[in-house]
Amino acid sequence: MRDGESARRMLHGVVDQLVDAWRIRPEHGVTPVDADATEIRGWLDRYPLDQAHDIEDVVPDLLAALDRWTVHTDHPGYFGLFNPTPTWAGVAGELIAAAVNPQLAAWSHAPFAVEAEQRCVDLLAARLGLPGTAGGHLTSGGAEANLTAVLTALTQAFPSYATHGLRAVDAAPVFYASTESHLAWLKIAHATGLGREACRLVPADDRGRLDPAVLEAAVAEDRRSGRAPFLVVATAGTTGAGVIDPLPRITDVARAAGLRVHVDAAWAGAACLSDRLRPVLDGIERADTVTVDAHKWLSVPMGAGMFLTRDRAELGSTFSVSTSYMPARVDDTADPYTTTNQWSRRFAGLKLWLSLLAHGVAGYGAQIERDTELGRLLHAEVTRAGFRVINDTPLPVACATHPDAPDDAEESWRWHCDVAARINASGAAWVSPVRFCGRPALRACVISWRTGPSDITRLGRAMAEAIQLTSPDRLSR
């Protein structure tokens, strides 16, 4: 273990190297083009874990390895998944949380940390329009937040579930999500014991939105078949295409059927910080529960999901437990181990709290609006490169096809994968192939606050060049 001075020297060295790497990142490619598992394992063999090493010597080598063998989500040319360049305030929050290492299971162990996280939750809940009774907590990510939504819904819909489990429920519980939703819902159905068939994937309409009429029919059919519907999941910003489901109409259908509503707004929920964009989320204020991931459009380091509920009392009824080895509860507080699925937990909210202090709601709103404007430029550049945008969303994500793509669906998929691989191999940008409503396409999303107009122009050129280099004979390989 290190003394204070050697720790200071080591940490200062790490910070200096990280900032230097960040500065020169745009000069390097986004994608590791030579990733090889055998070579990486050979590199790791140089540092056997059963021996001690000088970390000051290891760190430069480590950073070089990460530079070589990582898709750089902090690069302004990264147009991929929802992994943005983190704010520096968020990075500082991670360092502080790791060094102080507060234990958030009990309020009395980390009173400041618990209260600071609640300020973040309260701000998001208010911006989303949830009532004063709302509450919530930080999670490891959207999957845990969405799992919490299902556990909470089961507990409220079936009073005996919390104690006796699914065996005490007379009919098979089922819940509904769009075919374009995040398929973590299948894993959640599996993990809760419902079984994957309990997640009823409702066909989306031709715009990729959950169809309220089809939903209504599916609920009625399941009830006629003896099943027990209990929850409808709407998505505000689908992963593939940024589509926002018709939240008001879906909520009307759910309420008429006596079902709870959860909105998975893991990405687009951040739009609530912009007064101009908040209307795209209209209807979310009527939801029973909501997921928002701070490590997506709020640009803090992973993982920082958030689960929000319009009735904070539901958290206790879902997760409450009492044991003598935990500290006694402090009046007018709640111990997080009694209101979340986690027990021991790190101070995940510090990076969000510091980022909000650094930029404020106005700063975040301006950045989100800027990204949205860049999304319009993205559509224009993609079109200029010969592609056709096929998704319809107010968010900065484009799914695009090309007239040269084969008509056959599987050949078209291989063709789009080939074009994406060529774009990524260029180092200029990173995009992904996607199936939107069953149609193969290329997907590009503005997610990094480092991205500017020149990066989008560079992506357009890379797309046009990839098309020129993609030959039909490669499709059979």
Secondary structure by P-SEA (a helix, b strand, c coil): cccaaaaaaaaaaaaaaaaaaaaaccccccccccccaaaaaaaaaaccccccccaaaaaaaaaaaaaacccccccccccccccccccaaaaaaaaaaaaaccccccccccaaaaaaaaaaaaaaaaaacccccccccccccaaaaaaaaaaaaaaaaccccccccccccccbbbbbbccccccaaaaaaaaacccccccccccccccccccaaaaaaaaaaaaaacccccbbbbbccccccccccaaaaaaaaaaaabbbbbbcccccccccccccccccccccccccbbbbbccccccccccbbbbbbccaaaaaacbbbbbcccccccccccccccccccccccccaaaaaaaaaaccaaaaaaaaaaaaaaaaaaaaaaaaacccccccccccccccccccccccaaaaaaaaaaaaaaaaaaccbbbbbbbcccbbbbbbbcccccccaaaaaaaaaaaaaaaaacccccccc
